Amino acid sequence: MCLTLISIKNPYVDYFNADISYIEFSSNFTLDISNMLKFIQIIILEVIMKKLTLILATLPIFGMACTTFASFNGVNNSFVIAKNRDNNPDRQIIQVVNEPTKYKYIALSRQDVPDFVSAGVNEHNLAVFNEVTIEYSDKAVGGIADDFSKDILQNYKTVKDVIPNIDKLVNKYPDPVFYQVTDGKYLLSIEVAPDKKYSYNLTSSEAYAHTNNYQIKSLIKDYPYTESEKQRLAASSTRYDRATFLMKQNKNLDLAQMQLFALDRNAGNDDSIFRTGAIDNNPRTSKSLAFFGVSQDKTGKAAATVNANLYNMGEKYNYTLLPSFWNQFESQFTILKPNAK
């Protein structure tokens, strides 16, 4: 039995809703059934590749591009730390997590991945922030919740409790990620590279910033940057320099001022601390999605405070983490409602 093909009316047919009705048959061109099926498969693959090419062409070069900045010169003898979370828009949330035998914590997370922590602070005023890496991003094999941010929040009270356990944490969660762990007295900066390599610094007196490139150069010696990575590196460095400058030049900072710095657009749409995205009129382009800030008393006597602003949702939060705050939560996951204007 033979079938003959004369034309394909619409080679850009929507494959997922397509059938073979757009194929007409005549006596001009003969194929047997086997070859006909192969031919149709080739056409379908070509359509998929063209559609995929169009989709990829609309994606921004700069994907996840968080900026974290901190200062030991906070108002009323406080330490302040904050970040902009940058990504393609998703359903982010502010939630409290309460699991048996673990410390409670409040975090910037995602509704579809409740174990994810972009930044958070626990009931002992220990905070964790993190950023993804430009270098070695292809070596990150875990999901967005596969880092040790949650582990620290649920199991540690102070920065100095964490330090002797870094090796254990990296062995359990080896993906390349940057972390900042703070308790008001100290800031612990950890950079994790492939093959369970890492480096850390401890400070108690300096202005601080971190974006998406390694600050410990020994971890990226002779790294072969692609052209895309070079562009992302330049943007990350611009944000790092600006955040560092703002932290060094300003004193007596509170979380309201940190939020203003998070809205800084000194370097345009895609290289500033606050990123509006590289692609005009595209609501899906990567951009700054949320602000999360924590103020900690350097003496450890006062409760930490949290300010959050979900830019893409228009929701704002402001909490003082007193025992009465934590005592409200008995469920494993509690999504908080905005309580500030």
Secondary structure, 3 states (H helix, E strand, C coil): CEEECCEECCCCCCHHHCCHHHEECCCCCEEEHHHHHHHHHHHHHHHHHHHHHHHHHCCCCCCCCCEEEEEEEECCCEEEEEEEEEECCCCEEEEEECCCCCCCEEEEEECCECCCCCEEEECCCCEEEEEECCCCHHHCCCCCCCCCHHHHHHHCCCHHHHHHHHHHHHHHCCCCEEEEEECCCCEEEEEEECCCEEEEEEECCCCEEECCCCCCHHHHCCCCCCHHHHHHHHHHHHHHHHHHHHHHHCCCECHHHHHHHHCCCCCHHHHCCCCCCCCCCCCCCCEEEEEEEEEEECCCCCCCEEEEEECCCCEEEEEECCHHHHCCCCCCEEECCCCEC
